[in-house]
Amino acid sequence: MQYPEPIAKLIESYMKLPGIGNKTATRLAFYTIDMQQDDVTDFAKALVAAQRDLHYCSICGNITEEDPCLICRDKQRDQSTVLVVETPKDIMTLERMHEYHGLYHVLHGVLSPIEGKGPKDINIASLLKRLQNDAIKEVIIATNATPEGEATATYLSRLIKPAGIKVTRLAHGLSVGSDIEYADEMTLMKAVEGRQEM
Amino acid sequence: MYLEQLQLTNYRNYQHLDVDFSPGVNVLLGANAQGKTNLLEAIYVLALTKSHRTHNEKDFINWQATFAKISGTVQKSSGRVPLELLIGKKGKSAKINHLEQAKLSQYVGQLNVILFAPEDLSLVKGAPAVRRRFIDMEFGQMSPRYLYNVSQYKQVLRQRNQYLKQLKYRQADDQTFLGVLSDQLAQYGSAIITQRLDFLTKLEGWAQTLHQDISKGKEKLTFDYVQHLKGQATLKQALQVDTAHEIELGTTLVGPHRDDVRFLVNGKNVQTFGSQGQQRTTALAVKLAEIDLMKAQTGEYPILLLDDVLSELDDARQTHLLKALQHKVQTFLTTTSLSGVAKTMIEAPRVFQIQGGHLKRRTKVNG
């Protein structure tokens, strides 16, 4: 017994999403059949709109409805610092802090030859173009603390530093409000290495 | 620490066993295929929950039974600890002091053992990869930092090798990025080498004393850490020369993943110039030096398991070996005949006669 074609196609579509296999997709598809017609229409519209109306900002690479993005257009923000991140999600996380008021740049990945990502495959060229603008005095690199993140940070600093721009890297160490007791050995080691005089 | 008691239920060819051990030397005596190594294996499994002989845990269970149980009491400087390991068809569960442990990783480490089996001769005779694995395993247990550096190094090495291949096939052309990868590799690599040299110096000191005792002071054992730096002073520099050749081959040619340790007896490489006996003595000394290294790191001596090791040593080497261990480490050794050991021992060991899965304590050493 085969599923009728419309539902089979729906199951197949759900299975294209990450973390969803055959069983979950089937459950979601049957749920969709029983949904209110308006909800289904909105759902379908949202899916199409998300792709149609969203663009990558031509300056920083963040996702945005209008190009350039809100952050890049905001003249109140500190135009002299650029914080470099791996993904647009990282910007959302950093914005929640409400303490950083500079600009961002999204790399869309890190340098990783194993995954076929070289310097030309991530958003580095547009960063270098931005830096030709004299207003930028400091680049903060906030790639993840993985070997690939570190390599990307070192690579960027080698390209940017000769131009006389300050390059900094986020600190490693203990998370705030946590007990030393529960920290793993490597985090502690980094925290001891990066200790500060009081 | 030492193992005071051991109980086995349905473990391989032992249906029921309940035995008290001596804190000194315990000799397991018996003909072939009677269960000597099975008993050593049971102690090893009680310590590490894994066997050195098989990955298939159903093998532990006697073929007539549905589960196997190993339990024992360990005497430590902090007190007595009862341990229990239950092996069923579906998995294992472990208890410390009668309390079930949620994770086996919490259980491992209660009982420390070092096993020396005939296969360990490959430490001296085998390929460099065998010695690197030994170093990484042993030092990794003692230093989380070493373990971290090794895992980071391996990851960067994979990236660099892949990038060298991409440069070879002109899929990439950025030399700056290669420089970044080289420097990153050199950073983790140098940290690994520094730690290896430090650990090896400590290990060498202990191995030297042991080796001297076993060889009656006639031979001097030294370690030589071999790096191939292409005539450069540091790894960082060595990774910068000859990149053309590396690109051609698509692989990284220098670094700790290519290094080796040479064991020298009186200045000669024992791998190529040593006799069988010298190679065996060297492997034994290196392995036994771990005992002292572990004591220095954890504050407690481990238990030593010697599987059929004595048969290939001459009487004098046996005497000195056993003397070196006697008042320090609880030792279990298997042998098919007692004469050599018994005659050369100064203090009588506790001897168990093993026959078809049954243990009998022998009161008389000779005979």
Interface residues (C-beta under 8 A of the other chain):
Chain A: L111 S112 P113 I114 G118 P119 K120 P147 E148 E150 A151 T154 Y155 R158 L159 E185 M186 M189
Chain B: P144 R145 Y148 Q152 Q155 V156 R158 Q159 R160 Q162 Y163 Q166 Q171 A172 D174 T176 F177 G179 V180 L181 D183 Q184
